[in-house]
Amino acid sequence: MKPRPTTLRQLDRRPVRRGRVMAWAVGGTLLVALLAAGGCKEKKTEKTTPQGTSGESAMRYVDAPNPSLVKPATPPFIGADHPAPRPSEALPEGTTCITPECHANFGLADRLHGPLAAGDCFSCHAADTGGHVYPLLRQGNETCSFCHQTGNSQLHKHAALDEPGCTGCHDPHAGRKFLLNKSTIEETCLECHVLDEGKHPHGPYAAGECAACHQPHESNNAHLLRGGDAAEHCFTCHTDTKYIIANAPFVHDPAKQDCTTCHSAHTSDFEYHLKQPIEKLCLDCHTGLGEAINGATTPHAAVFTGESCANCHDPHASGRPKLLRDRQTTLCLSCHSQPVKAADGRTIPDMTASVSGRRFLHGPVETGDCSACHNVHGSTHDRLLKQEFPSGFYANFDLADYALCFSCHPKDLVTSEKTTSLTDFRDGDRNLHFLHVNRDEKGRSCKTCHAIHGSDLERHLASEVPFENSQWMMPIGFERMEDGGKCTPGCHVAMTYHRTPGEGPEPTPAPGEQPTTGDDGKESGGQP
């Protein structure tokens, strides 16, 4: 006869024999019935087993609670401080592997592997071969792949499936979410993958949610991406960008092909997760533009300040050519709506009045094409101009100095002394453009009389212009007439011209032929 238990721990280890306990309580008649129902079955498992020298009697493990149904009430009762010794012999049929003193951590885990939760250890393990050794029924990953069909049906497989194998990431018995060996998905991934560092992490990466973008086992997409190859994966979250790219007439090629051409998927030291500073990133592809910017003697500050290229261009898609964010005049006025200090030290005035609200706009301004005259990235000419144009009020005539104007206008306008068709600014057939511009000394440049960007007068005539870069705004005093016109500028006396010979008074002297003179007899330039 076995000794009567004297402690709670010994009582807990005692086999439960419901028939015998009930018989003592209700008497002999009920005892016969209970023995007939279950006493014999219990008797089959009752054996006298000798104590082993290197382990514990198998009887102490019989009929312990199923951990999937009963969890230890408090941590101190786990038995970790007094673990049961390793059994020295095979355990009887029906014995559980999880008791407060054996594999107790399985019963306390957040998640249990399905077979273990069902108390079915032998789905994976064979019977005891001696020494409390239960070999696996199948070797390596085959133990897992017998139930979990993964790693062989899609194009790309996680290398960890082969080495170290499933148990490199997962505990086969019990653990945390997904039965991971580590506390989080991120910690699990970092067992193999190096943590990228940067000031601007991608949201899922910052949260340690690697599985938000990557399939952990296999995928039909490169890098085990969930949402598709390259840009298609990014569009699963960035739906607004997807819509813009799908509907815009002008799309940046990298944006529709592979976002990681420009962006780091994990983290970066640069805003918007860019791989490099934006201007360097753009010029890695736009090499010709880079050479022009680096070789410019007149740089454009917009290229180097603020968001650089993105000041004017949308990096993904746009409704305008060259991926511009808006009409060029609108873009330019985002800076030039106030005085701006130029690289050469001069102050560029507020351009708002000259390019908007005028009745007559210069053709490129009217079409919103500032780049027809200006090289907006940088130039080797003054004022970011694409070609030469005199910077002063006066200019000794050289056709090459007017290359910008004559890229659109006919050069005969200033090289032909006589004409009846090239211009309406003529007195009979005398070309007054030739007369004013084509002079060896003190030829008048175009901007002496014309407002280059826009004017309220026809032919873009100016009402006043700054005299020779001074503070004095010299009046032009132009008056249009049916067959010609009249000028009362600050640089010479009032004069009229008529396109039809014989009309009006006798032809008036040309500028320079009869100058206005002062008391000292010297030519007056109109300066007050």
Secondary structure, DSSP 8 states (H G I E B T S, - for coil): ------SHHHHHHS---HHHHHHHHH-HHHHHHHIIIIIHHHHHH-------SSS--GGGGTT---TTT---SSGGGS-TTS-----SS---TT--S-BTTBSHHHHH-SEE-HHHHTT-GGGTB----SSS---BSS-TTHHHHTT---SSSSSEE-GGGTTT-GGGTB-SSEESGGGBSSSSHHHHHTTTS-----SEE-HHHHTT-GGGTB-SSEESSGGGBSS-STHHHHTTT-HHHHHHHHH-SEE-HHHHH-GGGTB-SSEESSGGGBSS-HHHHHHHH-HHHHHHHHT-SEE-GGGTSTTGGGGTB-SSEESSGGGBSS-HHHHHHHHHTS-EE-TTS-EE---HHHHSS-SEE-HHHHTT-GGGTB-TTEESSGGGBSS----SSB----GGGGTTGGGTS-THHHH-SB-SSS-S-EETTEEHHHHHHS-SSS-B-GGGTB-SSEESSGGGB-SEEEGGGSS-EEE--EEEETTEEEE--SSS--EEEESSTTSSSS----TTTS--B-TTS-B--S--
